[in-house]
Amino acid sequence: MLWRGARDWPLFLTGKSMIVAGGLNAKVVIYPIAEGSSPASRLTNWAVLVKVGEGNVPPPRKEDWSRPGRREELMPHVARFSVPYIDVKSLISATPEFYEYPTCDRDPLPYWSSGRVTLLGDAAHPMYPVGSNGASQAILDARCLADALVRAEHPRQALLEYEKKRLPMTADIVRSNRRGGPEGVIDAVEQLAPDGFDNVDNVLSYSQREAIVRGYATKAGFAAVPGLAAVRA
Ligand SMILES: Cc1cc2nc3c(=O)[nH]c(=O)nc-3n(C[C@H](O)[C@H](O)[C@H](O)COP(=O)(O)OP(=O)(O)OC[C@H]3O[C@@H](n4cnc5c(N)ncnc54)[C@H](O)[C@@H]3O)c2cc1C
């Protein structure tokens, strides 16, 4: 389940910094999205992503972008985050309203196109939203489909060409997102040092951390590797 909200809050670090903490089972992501009410504050977005079930468990409440979250369900998960620079519990407690969205994916489909109809974006490959994916992949689909339509002599040929290129790539991302995205670097460190560490380089070297992030970025088709600087920290 993903809970999300935003609140005017004292800025942390550079005022443009992002915090990603936790692992695949429970993660908190915090970053500013707009100026705040004073130069020392920012409208600060937060998201808490928690694995609440897997396999043969009852399905979550049906997805709805506007469904308010339930504080009694969220707060026990928040208690486990201890993050430098910002008091996560206070930030979330002070957010008057927040929303929930079940983050479920679907197994990759065997085909997308039938005659003159094809699928794109979430209709084709709903995926677990890690690595800033989902919308990004929908955009890459659209670009590929547009290019194929321009090139092809017949639209049906374009749909097939598009599907042949994009279906295997996105199926790969759907599967790998179940194991975590570029943030998998956090999972790897947590696994190797479950009791914490003083120097991250002693747990996993910079080049090992870079390999995890770069490997995901290549798979996802992103030319640049945003956030690579964070791996250095
Ligand atoms: C909480 C959350 C956080 C996310 N964060 C990120 C992120 O940081 N980065 C990222 O890249 N992705 C993220 N995603 C995923 C991203 O939102 C989706 O992958 C993306 O919106 C998919 O785009 P789409 O155009 O395929 O589908 P949608 O955005 O779902 O668009 C489909 C549209 O079709 C409309 N529609 C449905 N049925 C009909 C109908 N019968 N007639 C007419 N219209 C219809 C719907 O109303 C909707 O507007 C996140 C998702 C969630 C739930």
PDBQT file of the ligand as one rigid body, heavy atoms in Angstrom, charges set to zero:
ROOT
HETATM    1  C1  LIG A 301       0.761   6.372  -5.899  1.00  0.00    +0.000 C 
HETATM    2  C2  LIG A 301       1.448   6.232  -7.226  1.00  0.00    +0.000 A 
HETATM    3  C3  LIG A 301       2.683   6.864  -7.436  1.00  0.00    +0.000 A 
HETATM    4  C4  LIG A 301       3.302   6.785  -8.680  1.00  0.00    +0.000 A 
HETATM    5  N1  LIG A 301       4.507   7.422  -8.868  1.00  0.00    +0.000 NA
HETATM    6  C5  LIG A 301       5.101   7.383 -10.081  1.00  0.00    +0.000 A 
HETATM    7  C6  LIG A 301       6.349   8.075 -10.316  1.00  0.00    +0.000 A 
HETATM    8  O1  LIG A 301       6.912   8.689  -9.428  1.00  0.00    +0.000 OA
HETATM    9  N2  LIG A 301       6.880   8.015 -11.557  1.00  0.00    +0.000 N 
HETATM   10  C7  LIG A 301       6.261   7.339 -12.572  1.00  0.00    +0.000 A 
HETATM   11  O2  LIG A 301       6.792   7.315 -13.701  1.00  0.00    +0.000 OA
HETATM   12  N3  LIG A 301       5.102   6.674 -12.381  1.00  0.00    +0.000 NA
HETATM   13  C8  LIG A 301       4.505   6.683 -11.168  1.00  0.00    +0.000 A 
HETATM   14  N4  LIG A 301       3.317   6.009 -10.962  1.00  0.00    +0.000 N 
HETATM   15  C9  LIG A 301       2.706   5.248 -12.075  1.00  0.00    +0.000 C 
HETATM   16  C10 LIG A 301       1.977   6.192 -13.048  1.00  0.00    +0.000 C 
HETATM   17  O3  LIG A 301       1.034   7.007 -12.364  1.00  0.00    +0.000 OA
HETATM   18  C11 LIG A 301       1.238   5.331 -14.095  1.00  0.00    +0.000 C 
HETATM   19  O4  LIG A 301       2.110   4.346 -14.596  1.00  0.00    +0.000 OA
HETATM   20  C12 LIG A 301       0.778   6.229 -15.265  1.00  0.00    +0.000 C 
HETATM   21  O5  LIG A 301      -0.179   7.153 -14.799  1.00  0.00    +0.000 OA
HETATM   22  C13 LIG A 301       0.181   5.366 -16.379  1.00  0.00    +0.000 C 
HETATM   23  O6  LIG A 301      -0.260   6.214 -17.407  1.00  0.00    +0.000 OA
HETATM   24  P1  LIG A 301      -1.380   5.763 -18.388  1.00  0.00    +0.000 P 
HETATM   25  O7  LIG A 301      -1.591   6.918 -19.315  1.00  0.00    +0.000 OA
HETATM   26  O8  LIG A 301      -1.020   4.436 -18.993  1.00  0.00    +0.000 OA
HETATM   27  O9  LIG A 301      -2.674   5.466 -17.501  1.00  0.00    +0.000 OA
HETATM   28  P2  LIG A 301      -3.502   6.500 -16.604  1.00  0.00    +0.000 P 
HETATM   29  O10 LIG A 301      -2.640   7.614 -16.094  1.00  0.00    +0.000 OA
HETATM   30  O11 LIG A 301      -4.234   5.639 -15.609  1.00  0.00    +0.000 OA
HETATM   31  O12 LIG A 301      -4.507   7.147 -17.637  1.00  0.00    +0.000 OA
HETATM   32  C14 LIG A 301      -5.619   6.450 -18.122  1.00  0.00    +0.000 C 
HETATM   33  C15 LIG A 301      -6.730   7.475 -18.306  1.00  0.00    +0.000 C 
HETATM   34  O13 LIG A 301      -7.821   6.870 -18.992  1.00  0.00    +0.000 OA
HETATM   35  C16 LIG A 301      -9.010   7.288 -18.390  1.00  0.00    +0.000 C 
HETATM   36  N5  LIG A 301     -10.043   6.286 -18.677  1.00  0.00    +0.000 N 
HETATM   37  C17 LIG A 301     -10.214   5.074 -18.125  1.00  0.00    +0.000 A 
HETATM   38  N6  LIG A 301     -11.273   4.440 -18.662  1.00  0.00    +0.000 NA
HETATM   39  C18 LIG A 301     -11.763   5.280 -19.594  1.00  0.00    +0.000 A 
HETATM   40  C19 LIG A 301     -12.847   5.177 -20.506  1.00  0.00    +0.000 A 
HETATM   41  N7  LIG A 301     -13.634   4.106 -20.562  1.00  0.00    +0.000 N 
HETATM   42  N8  LIG A 301     -13.075   6.237 -21.317  1.00  0.00    +0.000 NA
HETATM   43  C20 LIG A 301     -12.274   7.345 -21.295  1.00  0.00    +0.000 A 
HETATM   44  N9  LIG A 301     -11.226   7.472 -20.450  1.00  0.00    +0.000 NA
HETATM   45  C21 LIG A 301     -10.973   6.453 -19.613  1.00  0.00    +0.000 A 
HETATM   46  C22 LIG A 301      -8.676   7.411 -16.916  1.00  0.00    +0.000 C 
HETATM   47  O14 LIG A 301      -9.582   8.265 -16.263  1.00  0.00    +0.000 OA
HETATM   48  C23 LIG A 301      -7.271   8.015 -16.983  1.00  0.00    +0.000 C 
HETATM   49  O15 LIG A 301      -7.294   9.417 -17.036  1.00  0.00    +0.000 OA
HETATM   50  C24 LIG A 301       2.689   6.064  -9.730  1.00  0.00    +0.000 A 
HETATM   51  C25 LIG A 301       1.455   5.435  -9.516  1.00  0.00    +0.000 A 
HETATM   52  C26 LIG A 301       0.858   5.507  -8.281  1.00  0.00    +0.000 A 
HETATM   53  C27 LIG A 301      -0.479   4.825  -8.080  1.00  0.00    +0.000 C 
ENDROOT
TORSDOF 0
